[in-house]
Amino acid sequence: MRPQEVGRRRALALAAACLLLPALAGAASKAERLGNLTVGEAVYREICFSCHGITGDGKGPSYTNTMPRPQVFSNPDYMSRMTEQYMFEVVKYGKLAVLRREIPDSPLKATAMPSFEEALEDDQIRRLIRFERSFPSGQPQDSEIREIFDAACATCHGPGGRGNGPTAVGHDGPPPLKFVSEVQPPPADYVNRLFMERFSDDFLFTLIKKGRLGATEQMGFNTMNPYGHIMSDEEIWSVILYIRKSFIEGKR
């Protein structure tokens, strides 16, 4: 190949790469664009580890003082469904403010888990909890509660209890293996023992009866206080980036 031709091809390749750079930058997540991995690790180890644990297992030194138990970041199947925007707002404003939809100009489209107090009797709720906890061991057997689950719960949690119903996925039909949930926080995956071990039956009962916000307020949980007064936005995005790269994607 002539030197002139080699030079021309290199120039074309460089030009194409330059045109591609904005697209690649646009494909980066918000945490990747606004955060710093080194800063995120330092802040996580200073502030977040006491509840969520150094390894992201939700079992830091203070985790027993928190109910419901801290989020398990090292659960990639569930955490990959959670949007960075939801995580940012929970860290900055606290979970209660997010559940109350008090965040100005928030792009979050939905907050999970309404109340079923008017639709279900207490005994039905208790049987529903047993039904949900039976998913890891096989197909639940209570046919009456199966009808209730399919009518009231499956639209978000999916018929198999995997948290992949059409409302969460965003469309009808077979759910994809990987997706970002349209409902935030993502609906519970009842098959995931690691996820379900975080919740007591009392919490699940109040959650179904009163809804996510009602359960949090009624039971007086000390769930995820706001950290916006001690962490800058850059530090929050950096922590989210660290969580994603270290625990969800497992690249560190």
C-alpha positions as CSV (number, residue, x, y, z in Angstrom):
1,M,0.0,0.0,0.0
2,R,1.3,3.4,-0.9
3,P,2.4,5.8,1.9
4,Q,-0.1,8.3,0.7
5,E,-2.9,5.8,0.9
6,V,-1.8,4.8,4.5
7,G,-1.8,8.4,5.5
8,R,-5.2,9.0,4.0
9,R,-6.8,6.0,5.8
10,R,-5.3,7.1,9.1
11,A,-6.7,10.6,8.6
12,L,-10.1,9.1,7.9
13,A,-9.9,6.8,10.9
14,L,-9.0,9.7,13.2
15,A,-11.8,11.8,11.8
16,A,-14.3,9.0,12.4
17,A,-13.0,8.6,15.9
18,C,-13.5,12.3,16.6
19,L,-17.0,12.1,15.3
20,L,-17.7,9.1,17.5
21,L,-16.4,10.7,20.7
22,P,-19.5,12.8,21.5
23,A,-21.7,9.7,21.0
24,L,-19.5,7.7,23.4
25,A,-19.6,10.5,25.9
26,G,-23.4,10.7,25.7
27,A,-23.6,6.9,26.3
28,A,-21.8,7.3,29.6
29,S,-24.0,7.2,32.7
30,K,-24.6,10.3,34.7
31,A,-22.4,9.0,37.5
32,E,-19.6,8.3,35.1
33,R,-19.9,11.9,33.7
34,L,-20.3,13.7,37.1
35,G,-18.5,11.4,39.5
36,N,-15.0,10.4,40.4
37,L,-14.3,6.8,41.3
38,T,-11.5,7.5,43.8
39,V,-13.6,10.2,45.6
40,G,-16.5,7.8,45.6
41,E,-14.5,5.0,47.3
42,A,-13.2,7.4,49.9
43,V,-16.6,8.8,50.8
44,Y,-18.2,5.3,50.8
45,R,-15.6,4.0,53.2
46,E,-16.1,7.1,55.4
47,I,-19.9,7.4,55.5
48,C,-21.7,4.5,53.8
49,F,-19.9,1.4,55.0
50,S,-21.3,1.6,58.6
51,C,-24.7,0.4,57.3
52,H,-24.0,-1.0,53.9
53,G,-20.8,-2.8,54.7
54,I,-17.3,-2.6,53.1
55,T,-18.2,-5.3,50.6
56,G,-21.7,-3.9,49.9
57,D,-23.4,-6.8,51.6
58,G,-25.7,-4.6,53.7
59,K,-24.1,-5.8,57.0
60,G,-21.9,-2.9,58.2
61,P,-21.2,-2.3,61.9
62,S,-24.5,-0.4,62.4
63,Y,-26.8,-2.5,60.2
64,T,-28.7,-4.1,63.1
65,N,-29.9,-0.6,64.2
66,T,-31.6,-0.1,60.8
67,M,-35.0,-1.4,59.8
68,P,-35.7,-2.4,57.1
69,R,-32.1,-3.6,56.8
70,P,-29.7,-1.6,54.6
71,Q,-29.8,-2.1,50.8
72,V,-27.5,-4.9,49.6
73,F,-25.4,-3.4,46.8
74,S,-23.7,-6.7,46.0
75,N,-26.9,-8.0,44.6
76,P,-26.4,-7.2,40.9
77,D,-29.6,-8.7,39.6
78,Y,-31.7,-6.3,41.7
79,M,-29.3,-3.3,41.8
80,S,-29.0,-3.2,38.0
81,R,-32.8,-2.4,37.9
82,M,-32.3,0.7,40.0
83,T,-31.8,4.0,38.3
84,E,-28.9,6.3,39.3
85,Q,-31.3,9.1,39.6
86,Y,-33.3,7.3,42.3
87,M,-30.1,6.5,44.2
88,F,-28.9,10.1,43.9
89,E,-32.2,11.4,45.3
90,V,-32.3,8.9,48.2
91,V,-28.8,9.8,49.2
92,K,-29.2,13.5,48.9
93,Y,-32.8,14.0,50.2
94,G,-33.4,10.8,52.2
95,K,-35.8,7.9,51.3
96,L,-38.8,9.4,53.1
97,A,-38.7,12.6,51.0
98,V,-38.4,10.5,47.8
99,L,-41.3,8.3,48.8
100,R,-43.4,11.4,49.6
101,R,-42.5,12.8,46.1
102,E,-41.1,15.9,47.7
103,I,-38.1,16.3,45.4
104,P,-38.6,19.4,43.1
105,D,-38.3,18.7,39.3
106,S,-37.6,15.0,40.0
107,P,-37.6,12.9,36.7
108,L,-38.6,9.7,38.6
109,K,-41.8,8.4,37.1
110,A,-43.1,6.2,39.8
111,T,-42.7,5.4,43.5
112,A,-43.4,1.8,44.4
113,M,-46.0,-0.1,46.5
114,P,-49.5,1.4,47.0
115,S,-51.7,0.5,50.0
116,F,-54.0,-2.5,49.8
117,E,-55.8,-1.8,53.1
118,E,-59.1,-1.4,51.3
119,A,-58.7,-4.4,49.1
120,L,-57.4,-7.2,51.4
121,E,-58.3,-8.5,54.8
122,D,-55.5,-8.9,57.4
123,D,-55.7,-12.7,57.1
124,Q,-55.3,-12.5,53.3
125,I,-52.3,-10.3,53.8
126,R,-50.7,-12.8,56.2
127,R,-51.3,-15.6,53.7
128,L,-50.0,-13.5,50.9
129,I,-46.7,-13.0,52.9
130,R,-46.4,-16.8,53.3
131,F,-47.1,-17.1,49.6
132,E,-44.4,-14.6,48.7
133,R,-41.8,-16.3,50.9
134,S,-42.5,-19.7,49.3
135,F,-41.2,-18.5,45.9
136,P,-37.5,-19.5,46.5
137,S,-38.5,-23.1,47.4
138,G,-40.8,-23.7,44.4
139,Q,-44.2,-22.8,43.1
140,P,-46.5,-21.5,45.8
141,Q,-49.6,-23.7,46.4
142,D,-52.3,-21.5,47.9
143,S,-54.7,-21.3,45.0
144,E,-56.9,-18.6,46.5
145,I,-53.9,-16.4,47.3
146,R,-52.5,-17.1,43.8
147,E,-55.6,-15.4,42.4
148,I,-55.1,-12.4,44.7
149,F,-51.3,-12.3,43.8
150,D,-52.0,-12.4,40.1
151,A,-54.6,-9.7,40.3
152,A,-52.9,-7.3,42.7
153,C,-49.2,-8.0,42.7
154,A,-48.1,-9.7,39.5
155,T,-48.3,-6.5,37.4
156,C,-45.2,-5.3,39.2
157,H,-43.7,-8.4,40.8
158,G,-44.3,-10.7,37.9
159,P,-46.2,-14.1,38.0
160,G,-43.0,-15.8,39.1
161,G,-42.3,-13.2,41.8
162,R,-39.1,-12.0,40.1
163,G,-39.9,-8.3,40.2
164,N,-40.3,-8.3,36.4
165,G,-44.0,-7.7,35.8
166,P,-45.2,-5.6,32.9
167,T,-45.4,-2.4,35.0
168,A,-41.8,-2.8,36.1
169,V,-40.5,-3.8,32.6
170,G,-42.5,-1.3,30.8
171,H,-44.3,-3.6,28.4
172,D,-46.3,-6.8,28.2
173,G,-44.9,-10.1,27.0
174,P,-41.9,-12.1,28.1
175,P,-39.6,-10.0,30.4
176,P,-36.0,-9.5,29.4
177,L,-33.3,-10.9,31.6
178,K,-31.8,-7.5,32.2
179,F,-33.8,-4.3,32.5
180,V,-34.0,-1.0,34.3
181,S,-37.3,-0.9,36.3
182,E,-39.9,1.7,35.3
183,V,-40.9,1.7,39.0
184,Q,-38.4,3.0,41.6
185,P,-37.4,1.5,43.9
186,P,-37.7,-1.7,41.8
187,P,-40.3,-4.2,42.9
188,A,-39.0,-6.9,45.2
189,D,-37.6,-10.1,43.8
190,Y,-39.2,-12.7,46.0
191,V,-37.0,-15.5,44.7
192,N,-33.9,-13.7,45.8
193,R,-33.2,-14.9,49.4
194,L,-30.5,-12.3,50.0
195,F,-33.0,-9.6,49.2
196,M,-36.0,-11.0,51.2
197,E,-33.9,-11.8,54.3
198,R,-33.8,-8.0,54.9
199,F,-37.5,-7.8,55.7
200,S,-39.4,-9.0,58.7
201,D,-43.0,-10.4,58.4
202,D,-44.2,-7.4,60.4
203,F,-42.7,-5.0,57.9
204,L,-44.1,-6.9,54.9
205,F,-47.5,-6.9,56.5
206,T,-47.5,-3.2,57.1
207,L,-46.0,-2.6,53.6
208,I,-48.8,-4.5,51.9
209,K,-51.5,-2.9,54.1
210,K,-50.3,0.7,54.2
211,G,-48.1,0.9,51.2
212,R,-44.4,1.8,51.1
213,L,-44.8,5.4,52.5
214,G,-47.4,4.4,55.1
215,A,-45.3,1.6,56.4
216,T,-42.2,3.7,56.7
217,E,-44.1,6.4,58.5
218,Q,-46.2,4.2,60.8
219,M,-43.4,1.9,61.9
220,G,-41.0,4.8,62.6
221,F,-38.1,3.3,60.6
222,N,-34.8,5.1,60.7
223,T,-34.5,4.4,57.0
224,M,-31.8,6.3,54.9
225,N,-31.5,9.8,56.2
226,P,-30.5,12.6,53.8
227,Y,-26.8,13.3,53.3
228,G,-27.1,16.3,51.0
229,H,-26.1,18.6,53.9
230,I,-22.7,16.9,54.3
231,M,-22.0,15.6,50.8
232,S,-21.7,17.6,47.6
233,D,-23.6,16.5,44.5
234,E,-20.2,15.4,43.0
235,E,-19.5,13.3,46.0
236,I,-22.9,11.7,45.8
237,W,-22.5,10.9,42.1
238,S,-19.0,9.6,42.9
239,V,-20.4,7.2,45.6
240,I,-23.0,5.9,43.1
241,L,-20.3,5.4,40.5
242,Y,-18.2,3.5,43.1
243,I,-21.2,1.3,44.1
244,R,-21.9,0.5,40.4
245,K,-18.4,-0.3,39.5
246,S,-17.4,-2.1,42.6
247,F,-20.5,-4.1,43.6
248,I,-23.1,-4.1,40.7
249,E,-20.6,-4.6,37.8
250,G,-17.9,-6.1,40.0
251,K,-15.1,-4.5,38.1
252,R,-12.9,-3.6,41.0
